[in-house]
Amino acid sequence: MVSLIAICAALGLAAICLLLSFLVPFAVYPAMAVGAMMALAGSIWFYVAVGTEGGANELMLCLIVPFYALRYSAANPDQTKRPLRLALLGAVVMLGGLVASRSAGTSRTGRRRW
């Protein structure tokens, strides 16, 4: 329950920052930071779930072998569903920040393009 409240609060903060970014271009950076923290937290949560449920061998395979994490998540959806959703939601928030920064007319340096 607490994690749901935290996720909703983070999404609300990101939405406010994204909407504010149309007026103040620098407001997009906190939204992208919130998205990055959500993606990082989801990834760490996923690897902790893999380590506790699958053991050290599964964890090493997820870390080293490309696309093994996708296979593991498809084979064990009830353990990895929530962490992967959090990571994907963070990636969507970061992508939304990128789109908002481009549409607000800022360049990579943060200056307005005319």
Secondary structure, DSSP 8 states (H G I E B T S, - for coil): -HHHHHHHHHHHHHHHHHHHTTTSGGGHHHHHHHHHHHHHHHHHHHHHHHHHHHHHHHHHHHHHSTTHHHHHHHH-HHHHHHHHHHHHHHHHHHHHHHHHHHHTTB-TTS-B--
